[in-house]
Amino acid sequence: MIFILISSSCSSDNPASKGDSFPDVPESYILSPDTKPATSLAGRGTYESPYLIRNAMDFKYFIDKINDGSLKPIDKDDIYSGRLCVSLRHDIEISDKYMWIPINVPTSTYLDLNGENHTISGTMRMVKTCIINDTSLAGLFGRAESISLANINISANLIYKALSPTHRHFFAGIVAAHTISSHITDVSVTGKMTIETTYGFLVTGLGGISGYAVNPTYVGCKTHGSIELVGYPGKKRFSMGKSLYLGGLTGYSIDQAYCGGYTNCSNYSEIKLENLSVSEIAVGGLIGYRNSPDILPDGFKLNENHGNIIINDISWHSTQDSDARAIYAGGFYGWGAERGSAEKSWNYGDITVSNVAMPAYVGGLGGLMAWGDTAYGNNSGNITNNAKSGYTGGCYGKMTSEVESLGNSGNVTSTITINADEAEGWDDFFGATGGIAGTLVGRIKNSVNSGNITTPPPFIYMYCETSYGGAITGRGTQSSGLVDCVNHGSVNGSKPDSFGIENGFTWLAMQEIESGKMDKDSPGWQWWRWYIYGIN
């Protein structure tokens, strides 16, 4: 898997002390098992005179003193009182022989770290994590509350070998496992994250920047490389427990009204999950699971995903904690919950789900959008869903919200094969595919599909056809509507006048058919039109 590092805004230095002298040789900039910590850092730890990390010895001193809570500003500025300002003044390499332990920032320390565009490279190899409240944390930082990180390049791999499932939760991010009310600005990450033998956690969150973010403000961050969680082919699977949340930026995110959310961030990392056993998966090019309890007008804007998402050979893992059973995958986020908005953002990556033994919600922007809203979102990636059942859309697999000005130019393909003998719930009998949304409980306005839609053949269960396909949406409910939507693509090889029935594929659910609101003579579709205006 991949990961990143961050930093914020301590500026010019006027150090009161010079720190330890050191030879200007390559070994001075490599953190190894033999590295001895410096005896002090140059500077005072304030905004006007930040502490300076000039070499590996300074870096070792910084790590040790932050972890034990003893690193404090020598004096306090009148304006920036209480913040601990640190400036990275040289590239640092972490030796692959060094056993990394995450930096744990005490809650009483308000760290402001400016990377000054320098790079931390090498390998963060861990067999021991930071443990807080029955949660195992892996990353450059473990728990990072109210910190500010900026202008850092991370070109490092993270390797974690879990010896046993001794804790209920596991979060990992190359920058930080868990951030709380933190600002991460202009951080670039290139690398790979590898989880070797983790299993049995109730919740696992993995992300390029952070595994778990509460009230994040992430601006201008970029991730490159690959994020992989792959079992052993032909041997045992990784048993991930109940829930797995994975994103190019963040695995699990809770953003509220008093944070900035995500702005101008991009992911170029390929995300691959294969040969796993888990109850629930939410995977996003940017965020795995995003929960926004409060309305954030600008909480997600000008973001891009360029990385492909591949999910293959996933089995259902039953747990006593939950009967959850689904996969959610999208270019922005796998699952977008509550009232968070998404604005002026793009997905360019392909998303492929295959050979999974549970329902899958797959979309170019999001697998499931629940009660949020999206404006000016576009997908050009190809979307393929070959699960046992589920919903597939050029923008969203399933929507329970209102969106406008969406566009899809990618091909959307559903090859779902429903097997009544293997069904374990009502959702196992549904397959809905659409250019904008697979299934809709809400309204779509001013949106355009130009991609080609391929849907599976109809499946009849209890006298009800349960496979749906349409150019705009595959399936809708009585409370749903389409306003001023345009289609330029085809459905199963022919272009419908608008959406709905094409070659025998319906887009209404059983309750609408039984409601008596039918218009069988309407051209282009056969059933009740619900709220439909200006369809071209």
Secondary structure, 3 states (H helix, E strand, C coil): CCCCCCECCCCCCCCCCCCCCCCCCHHHHEECCCCCCCCCCECCCCCCCCEEECCHHHHHHHHHHHHCCCCCCCCCCCCCCCEEEEEECCCEEECCCCECCCECCCCCCEEEEEEEEEEEEEEEEECCCEEECCEEEEEEEEEEECCEEEEEEEEEEEEECCCCCCCCEEEEEEEEEEEECCEEEEEEEEEEEEECCCCCCCEEEEECCEEEEECCEEECCEEEEEEEEECCCCCCCEEEEEEEEEECCEEEEECCCCCCEEECCEECCEEEEEEEEEEEEEEECCEEEEEECCCCCCCEECCEECCCEEEEEEEECCCCCCCCCEEEEECCEEEEEECCEEEEEEECCCEEEEEECCCEEEECCEEEEEEEEEEEEEECCCEEEEECCEEEECCEEEEEEEEECCEECCCEEECCCCCCCCCCCHHHHCEEEECCEEEECCEEECCEECCCEECCCCCEECCEECEEEECCEEEECCCCEEECCEECCCECCECCCCCCCECCEECECHHHHHCCCECCCCCCCCECCCEEECCC
